[in-house]
Amino acid sequence: MSRASSRSLNLGRATPKDAEDKKESETMFAVIKTGGKQYRVAPDDVLVVEKLAGDAGAVLEFKDVLMIGEEGKAPTVGTPMIDKAAVFAEVVKQTRGEKLIIFKKRRRQNSRRRNGHRQDLTLVKITAISATGTKPKAAAKKAAPKKAADKVEKPKTKKTRAEQPAAEKE
């Protein structure tokens, strides 16, 4: 292969145009720590993390923010965490990972053990990134509790003779 032909091939490298498109779509990002792992997140990202408490629709707050960056500005890096910074996310659903088989064998001992494991996972959607830790208004609306007026009253049932007071029986 000649030098000229190898230059024309794009071997999986990002072209300048692709890099510009990516920069425009990601204006703000953060690096958070949860479940012993670190994730680079941006608003509207959906990611799978280790199980977190909360039902679908619940709003979560990640306080372990390692870094926050914006387009055109130098990133803010924590030592090790950024004080007051928070990332807000909404739980999409609780799920489980694929089954892993753990097989142990000791050769020439006629000893075998087979176990399976499925990890509990949570699917979350990043709603907002805040350097000051203030909750965005949109996230606050979603977390509002339901009204108590929606409760349904039980219909009144007739009392049996045993339940009626003695004065009513006469």
C-alpha positions as CSV (number, residue, x, y, z in Angstrom):
1,M,0.0,0.0,0.0
2,S,1.4,3.3,-1.0
3,R,1.7,6.3,1.3
4,A,-1.0,8.3,-0.5
5,S,-3.6,5.5,-0.3
6,S,-3.0,5.0,3.5
7,R,-3.6,8.7,4.1
8,S,-6.9,8.6,2.3
9,L,-8.2,5.8,4.5
10,N,-10.1,6.8,7.6
11,L,-9.1,4.0,10.1
12,G,-11.7,4.7,12.7
13,R,-10.3,8.1,13.6
14,A,-12.6,11.1,14.2
15,T,-12.5,13.6,11.4
16,P,-12.4,17.3,12.3
17,K,-16.0,17.7,11.2
18,D,-17.1,14.9,13.6
19,A,-15.2,16.5,16.5
20,E,-16.9,19.8,15.9
21,D,-20.4,18.2,15.9
22,K,-19.6,16.4,19.1
23,K,-18.4,19.7,20.8
24,E,-21.5,21.5,19.8
25,S,-23.8,18.8,21.2
26,E,-22.0,18.7,24.6
27,T,-21.9,22.1,26.2
28,M,-21.6,21.0,29.8
29,F,-20.3,17.8,31.3
30,A,-19.4,16.3,34.7
31,V,-17.5,13.3,36.0
32,I,-19.4,11.6,38.8
33,K,-18.6,8.7,41.1
34,T,-21.2,6.1,42.0
35,G,-21.1,2.4,42.7
36,G,-17.3,2.4,42.8
37,K,-17.0,3.6,39.2
38,Q,-16.6,6.9,37.5
39,Y,-18.9,8.2,34.7
40,R,-18.6,11.1,32.3
41,V,-22.1,12.5,32.0
42,A,-23.9,15.3,30.2
43,P,-27.5,16.5,30.3
44,D,-30.0,14.1,28.7
45,D,-27.5,11.1,28.9
46,V,-29.0,7.8,29.9
47,L,-26.7,5.4,31.7
48,V,-26.7,2.1,33.6
49,V,-25.3,2.2,37.1
50,E,-25.2,-0.2,40.1
51,K,-28.5,-0.4,41.9
52,L,-29.7,2.8,43.6
53,A,-32.7,3.2,45.8
54,G,-35.8,4.8,44.1
55,D,-38.7,3.9,41.9
56,A,-39.2,4.9,38.3
57,G,-39.6,8.7,38.1
58,A,-37.7,9.4,41.4
59,V,-35.1,12.2,41.3
60,L,-31.6,11.4,42.5
61,E,-28.8,13.7,43.5
62,F,-25.2,12.7,43.0
63,K,-22.9,14.6,45.4
64,D,-19.6,12.9,44.4
65,V,-18.7,15.2,41.5
66,L,-15.0,14.9,40.5
67,M,-15.0,17.4,37.7
68,I,-17.2,19.9,35.8
69,G,-16.4,21.3,32.4
70,E,-18.0,23.6,29.9
71,E,-17.3,24.4,26.3
72,G,-14.7,27.2,26.0
73,K,-13.8,27.2,29.7
74,A,-11.2,25.4,31.7
75,P,-12.6,22.4,33.6
76,T,-13.0,22.6,37.4
77,V,-11.3,19.7,39.0
78,G,-12.0,18.7,42.6
79,T,-9.5,17.6,45.2
80,P,-10.9,14.9,45.3
81,M,-14.5,16.2,45.1
82,I,-15.9,19.6,44.1
83,D,-17.7,21.2,47.1
84,K,-21.4,22.0,46.7
85,A,-21.5,20.6,43.1
86,A,-24.3,18.1,42.3
87,V,-25.7,16.2,39.3
88,F,-29.4,15.5,39.2
89,A,-30.8,12.4,37.5
90,E,-34.2,10.8,37.1
91,V,-34.6,7.0,37.6
92,V,-35.9,5.5,34.3
93,K,-36.3,1.9,35.6
94,Q,-34.8,-0.7,37.8
95,T,-33.4,-3.7,35.9
96,R,-31.0,-6.6,36.1
97,G,-27.9,-7.4,34.1
98,E,-27.3,-10.5,32.0
99,K,-26.6,-13.8,33.8
100,L,-22.9,-14.6,34.5
101,I,-21.9,-18.2,35.1
102,I,-19.1,-18.8,37.7
103,F,-17.6,-22.2,37.1
104,K,-14.8,-23.6,39.4
105,K,-13.1,-26.8,38.7
106,R,-10.2,-28.5,40.5
107,R,-8.5,-30.8,38.1
108,R,-8.1,-34.5,39.0
109,Q,-10.2,-34.0,42.2
110,N,-13.6,-34.7,40.7
111,S,-14.6,-31.3,42.2
112,R,-16.8,-28.8,40.2
113,R,-18.9,-25.9,41.3
114,R,-21.3,-23.9,39.1
115,N,-23.0,-20.7,40.3
116,G,-24.9,-18.0,38.5
117,H,-25.2,-14.3,39.2
118,R,-27.3,-11.4,37.9
119,Q,-26.4,-7.9,39.0
120,D,-29.1,-5.4,40.0
121,L,-28.9,-2.3,37.9
122,T,-30.6,1.1,37.7
123,L,-31.2,3.0,34.4
124,V,-30.9,6.8,35.1
125,K,-31.3,9.9,32.9
126,I,-29.2,12.9,33.7
127,T,-31.5,16.0,34.0
128,A,-29.1,18.7,35.2
129,I,-25.6,19.6,36.3
130,S,-25.1,22.2,39.0
131,A,-21.8,23.7,40.1
132,T,-23.5,25.3,43.1
133,G,-25.6,22.4,44.1
134,T,-29.0,24.1,43.7
135,K,-31.8,22.0,42.4
136,P,-33.1,23.1,39.0
137,K,-36.8,24.1,38.9
138,A,-37.7,21.4,36.4
139,A,-36.4,18.7,38.6
140,A,-38.2,20.1,41.6
141,K,-41.5,20.0,39.8
142,K,-41.1,16.3,39.0
143,A,-40.4,15.4,42.6
144,A,-43.5,17.2,43.9
145,P,-45.7,14.8,46.0
146,K,-49.1,13.9,44.8
147,K,-52.1,15.7,46.3
148,A,-54.0,14.1,49.2
149,A,-57.4,15.0,47.6
150,D,-56.9,12.1,45.2
151,K,-57.8,9.5,47.9
152,V,-60.9,7.5,47.4
153,E,-63.3,7.3,50.4
154,K,-64.6,3.8,51.4
155,P,-68.4,3.4,50.8
156,K,-70.3,3.1,54.1
157,T,-71.6,-0.4,54.7
158,K,-74.7,-1.4,56.7
159,K,-74.1,-2.4,60.2
160,T,-75.1,-5.9,61.3
161,R,-77.3,-6.5,64.3
162,A,-74.3,-7.4,66.4
163,E,-72.6,-4.1,65.6
164,Q,-75.7,-1.9,66.3
165,P,-75.9,-0.3,69.8
166,A,-78.5,-1.8,72.1
167,A,-80.7,1.4,72.0
168,E,-81.2,1.0,68.3
169,K,-82.4,-2.6,68.5
170,E,-85.5,-1.7,70.6
